[in-house]
Amino acid sequence: MKIDLRSDTLTKPTPEMLDFMMKAEVGDDVYKEDPTVNELERRIAELFGMDSALYFPTGSMTNQAAIKIHTQPGEQLIADAYAHVYNYEGGGVSFNSGVSCKLLSGHRGMITASQVEEAINPPDFYHSPLTTLVCLENTTNKGGGACYDFEEIKKIRTVCDQHNLGLHLDGARLWNAMVANSENPKDYGNVFDTISVCLSKGLGAPMGSVLVGKQRFMDKAIRVRKILGGGMRQGGYMAAAGIYALDHHIDRMHIDHQRAKELGAQLALMDAVASVEAIDTNIVIFNLVEGPSKQKFMDALSNEHISISDMGQGKLRIVTHLDYTDAQHDHFLSVLRKL
């Protein structure tokens, strides 16, 4: 039995999703004539109570487009030091937008309103970059799937309003946060200027992310997508996977969260494990004790064809997902108990 828990990006379309995709009505989306893409965008915009939405090939592209829309070269955005837009998007902030990042040391990838306020450069002090954007991430990838307290997000919105800053959410795993905390997507739409949501992680679509936002920002989004090379033709086949996922794969996410917690609880009992970080959603981050037991642990997983991620600096990561079955979960727990 092969078990791959390196990421929730590893899922494959279900037979039902594939069937739905193959029946999609398509057109040329560059001309905005693909009815299935248009329907996906309409549904996401409606879900968040936002003015408009735009389908992109990847989540990195949606984030990079949002940053480009909100900023001018030479300006600066504020983000947590763990932020995906800084750590895992190939330096795109500087390459695409000519913008620098002021990185804050938050808690598990999450920053506070007071931290944001302290980090804003005085707008009349022309020696420093002009602060124009705040980027949050929910859930946090490097922070182990941690979820923001929505009350803190609202406080950050207030700071942004007071200082005329844009507010963007990297919501690659926002679906997980909303399921875990029983949150309403329209509340997010009320607070953020732009939101990026991913379809190919927890929702199990083969590709795609959607940028949703207020019209004054989204009017620029289709041009930026074109510049970045994100214009697609008969994208409706892939967009159909996103529509299917919205209807069938959101409510089941609590299963991923529960399995992650069960794995974390078992890891915490093991002598080879030094610590397990708090588990809010579908990501488990833990550290092994240095010594022979560490190699024994890794060898045991390899021998059982179980793959997890090595994040470096002693951290290991497990991500539960749609393709992780009951049988795989029982087997993984059994392997851990034997260790």
N, C-alpha and C positions, 0 to 999 in steps of 0.2 A: 504493500500500500504506500503510495507516494503522497506526501502531505506538504504543500507549499504555502507557508505562512509568512513569506517575506513581505508581502504587500497585498492590499485589497485591489490593486491594479491588475492582478493576475487572473481575474475571473474571465470566464468565457460565456458568450450568450447561451441562454437556455434554449432548448428546442422550440419552446413556445415563442421566445423572443425572436429567434431566427425566422420562424414562420411569419410572424407579424412584420418583420423587416422586408421580407421578400414580396409581401403584398402591398407595400407602400406605394402611394402615388407620388411620382417625382417630377421635377422640372429643373430649370437652371437657376440655382440659388443666387448666383452672381447678379442675375436680373431680378432677384426676389420673386421668382416664379416657381419655386418648389413648394407645393402646398403642405407637404409634411413638415418641412423645416419651419414654414410660417406658423403651422399649428403648434409645434413645440415651443417656438418663441412666444406665441400668444399665451399659451398655458403657463409658462414660467413667469411671464410678466404679471399675469392675473394672480398667480399663486402668491407672489410677493407684494401685490398691490402697487407695482411699479409701472412707469409709463411705457417702457419698451424693453425688448430683450434681443440678443443677437447670438446666434450659434457659432461657435469656434471649434477648430480641431482639437485644441488642448487647453488645459487649465493654465499653463504657463503663459500661453498667448492671451488668454482673457485678462490675467493679471497685468501683463506687460502693456496691453492696450489700455487698460484702466489707468495705469500710471501715466502713460503718454497723454491721455485725455485730460488728466487733472493737473499736469505740470508743464513747465517750460525748462529748457536746458539751463543748468546752473542753479536750479532750485534744490530743495531738500525735502525728503519725506522722513517721517518718524515711524519706526517699527521696532518690535522686540528683536533682540539679538538672535533668537531662534527662527525668525520669520522665513518662510519658504521663498518669498520674493527676493530675499537677500542671499540665502544659502544654497538654493537648489534651482535657480533659473538662469544659470550660466552667466551671471553678471549683466543680465538684460536691463536692469535699472539704469546702469551707466551707458551701456551700448545703445539701447533703443531711445532713451529719453534724456541722456546727459544729466541725470539727477544723482545726487549723493544720498546716502542713508545715514540718519542719526539713529544708532542702535541703542536700545534701552535694555537693562537687565531686569526683566519681569519675573514672574513666577510661572514656570512651566510654559513659557512662550506667551504669557498674557501680561499686558501692561495696564496701569491704572490711569485714571484721569489726571491725578496730581503729577504723575511722572510725565505725561504728555505735556501738561502746562509748563512744567519746568524745562522741558527740552525745546520749546519753541524759541527760535532765534528772534531777537527784536527786529521788527520789520524795517526800522529806520537805521539799523546798524549795517551799512552796506559792505562791511568787511566779511560778514558771514553769509552763507547761502540763505535765501529766503525760504522759510518753511511754508509749504503749501498743501501738504497732504499727510494724512495719518493712515497707515495700513494695519489692519488687524487680521488675525487668522483664527478661525473657529470651525472645527476643533484644531488644536495645534498639533502639527505633525511631529516635530522634534520634541515637543512637550508631552508626547505620549497620549495623544487623543484627549487632552484636557479641554474643558468647556468653559467659556467665559460666563460669569454672572451677568445676566442681561442688564441688571441695574447699573453695573459698572460701564457697560457699553453706552447706556444712555447718558451717563456723566461725561464720558469721552465726547459724545455728540455735542453736549453743551459747551465743552471747551472748544471744540472745532468751530461752533457757531460764533463764539465770542471772539475768535481770532481769524475768522474767515478762511478756515482750512477745509479741504475736501476730506471725506471719510470713505475709504474703500475696504470691503471685506473680502479676503481670500477665504471663500467658503467651500473649499474643495471637499471637506467632510462636514459641511453645515447640516446636511441631512441627518448625520449621526447625532449632532448636538441637539437638533430639534426633537428627534425621537427620544433621546435620553432624558431631556428636560421638559418634554411635552410643550414645546414652544410653538408659537404661531408664526409662519413665515412673513405674514403681513407686518408684524412688529419689527422684523428686520428691515423690511422695505420702508417703514416709516423713519428709521434711524439712519440708514446708510444712503450715500449718494450713488454708489455702484456696488454690486455684489457679483462675485464669480462663483458659480456652482458647478460641480463636476458630476458627470453622468457615468464615468467609467471606473469609479472606485466603489463605494458602497452600493450603488445602484446597478452595477454589473453590465452596463452597456459597453460595447467594444471600443468606443472612442467618444470624445466630445465634451465640451463644457459650454456653459451659457453665461454671457455677461448681461446682467439686468440692471437697469438704473433709471434715473430721472432723465427726461427727454433732452435737457440742455447738454447733458454729457453724451447721451446715446446718439445724438445727431452726428457726433464726430466719430463714433465707434466703427461704422462700416468703412470709412476711409482708412482708419488706422489698421483695421483688419486686412484690407487690401494691401497696404504698404508692407505689412508683416508677412504677406503671402498666404493669408488664411481664407481667401475666397474659394469656395467649393462649388461644384456644379450640381450633380444629382445627389446632393447630400441627404436627401430624404430617407434613403435606405438606412443611414446611420441615425438620423434624427428619430426615425421610427423606433429604434431601440430605446432611445431616451423616453419617448412617450410610453412605451410598454413598461419601462422601469418605474416611471412615476405612478403607474396604476397598480403595479404588482410587487415592487421591491422595497418600498419605504417602510411599510408597517412591520415587515419581518426583521428589521435591523436590530430590534431588541434581542433577538436570538444571538447575533454576533456579539453584542455587549455582554450578555450573560455568559457565553462561552469564554470570552476574554477574562472575565472575573473569576471563573472557575479555574482557568489555567494559572492565573496569578495567585490564587489561594494555594494551589498545589505547589507552585514554585517557592512560595514563602516558607513552606515546610521543609525544604531541601537544604542539606548541609552545604551543598555546592553553590547555593545562591546567597549572595551577600545582602541584596536588597531588591525589592520590587516596588516600583513607583506606583502611585495611586492610579487606579483604573476607572476612567469615567465612561469610556465608549468601547471601541473595538481594538485598541492598541495596548500592548503590554510591553513595557520597557523594564529590563532588570539587569542586574550586575552579578557576575560570578565571582566567587572567592578565588584569588590567585592560588595556583598550586596544581598538584596532580588531578584533583577533582574537576578542575575546569576542563582539562583535556578529555577526561573521561566523559564528562557531560556532552561535549561537542561530538566526540566519537560515537556516543550512543545515539544521538540524533541522526548523525550521518548513516550509521548502520541501519537505522529504521527508515531511511529515506525521508526524513523530516527536515525541511529547509526553513531557516529563520534568518533574519538580517543581523549582521554585525555593524553597529553604528560607529565603532571606534571608541577609544577612550574607555574601554571596558564595558560599554553598553551593548546589550542585545535587544532585538525587537521582534515581537510576534504581532501579526495583524490578522484577526479573524475576518471572514468574508463569506459571501454568498455560496462559493463553491466548497466551503469547509463543511463537510457533512457530519451527521451524528456519529456515524461509524468512525470517521477520522478523529473526531473529538474524543470518543471513548478510547481509541487506540493511543492517542497522544497522552491522555491522562494516565493510561496504564503504563506507558513507557516512563513517564515521570515518577510514578509511584515506585517502580522497580529501581530507579536510581536513588 
